[in-house]
Amino acid sequence: MNTQLSDDDIEQQATEFYEQELRASLEATHPHAFVVIEPISRTYYLGETLSEAGRRARQAFPDRLSFAMRVGHAAAIHIGGIGE
């Protein structure tokens, strides 16, 4: 089985999995946590920091790319300020 996905496929599959399977429960139980999704296995890893969640995903699947998000946010991280 080919376990290589394009960057676009990783994002699409992980986002779909989050929206369909995870959003409601994670937003209720883990607001503002970081979630890293490995889309081939459809597994996810939570952490209080992006590094923590990412480390868990890399330990489980060191040869695969995953997709990171922040629960309840449009982006995993924000750079800069609004209305400067």
C-alpha positions in Angstrom: 0.0 0.0 0.0 1.4 3.4 -0.9 1.4 5.6 2.2 2.7 8.7 0.5 0.2 11.6 0.0 0.7 15.0 -1.5 0.6 18.0 0.8 -2.8 18.9 -0.6 -4.2 15.4 0.0 -2.8 15.4 3.6 -4.5 18.7 4.3 -7.8 17.7 2.6 -8.1 14.3 4.3 -7.1 15.6 7.7 -9.5 18.6 7.5 -12.4 16.3 6.4 -11.6 13.9 9.3 -11.6 16.8 11.8 -14.8 18.3 10.5 -16.7 15.0 10.3 -15.4 13.1 13.2 -13.6 15.3 15.7 -14.8 18.9 15.7 -17.8 18.6 18.0 -16.2 16.4 20.7 -12.8 18.2 20.7 -14.3 21.7 20.9 -16.4 20.6 23.9 -13.6 18.8 25.7 -10.3 20.3 24.5 -10.8 23.9 23.4 -7.7 25.6 22.3 -5.6 22.4 22.3 -3.4 21.5 19.4 -4.4 18.5 17.3 -2.1 16.7 14.8 -3.9 14.4 12.5 -2.2 11.5 10.5 -4.7 11.1 7.7 -3.8 7.6 6.4 -4.5 5.9 9.8 -7.1 8.5 10.8 -5.4 8.9 14.2 -4.9 12.1 16.0 -2.7 13.4 18.8 -3.5 16.2 21.2 -1.2 18.5 23.1 -1.2 21.7 25.1 1.5 22.9 22.6 2.0 22.3 19.0 5.4 20.7 19.8 3.8 18.2 22.2 1.1 17.1 19.7 3.6 17.0 16.9 6.1 14.9 18.9 3.4 12.3 19.6 2.5 12.0 15.9 6.2 11.7 14.9 6.7 9.0 17.5 3.8 7.0 16.2 4.5 7.6 12.5 8.0 8.8 11.9 7.9 8.3 8.2 4.6 10.1 7.5 3.5 13.7 7.3 0.7 14.9 9.5 -1.5 18.0 9.6 -1.7 20.3 12.6 -4.6 22.4 13.7 -5.7 24.3 16.8 -9.1 23.2 18.2 -11.7 25.9 17.6 -9.4 28.1 15.6 -9.0 28.9 11.9 -5.2 28.4 12.1 -2.8 26.5 14.2 -0.8 29.6 15.0 -1.2 33.3 14.5 1.7 35.6 13.6 1.5 39.3 14.2 -1.3 41.4 15.6 -4.6 42.7 14.4 -5.3 46.4 14.0 -1.7 47.6 14.6 
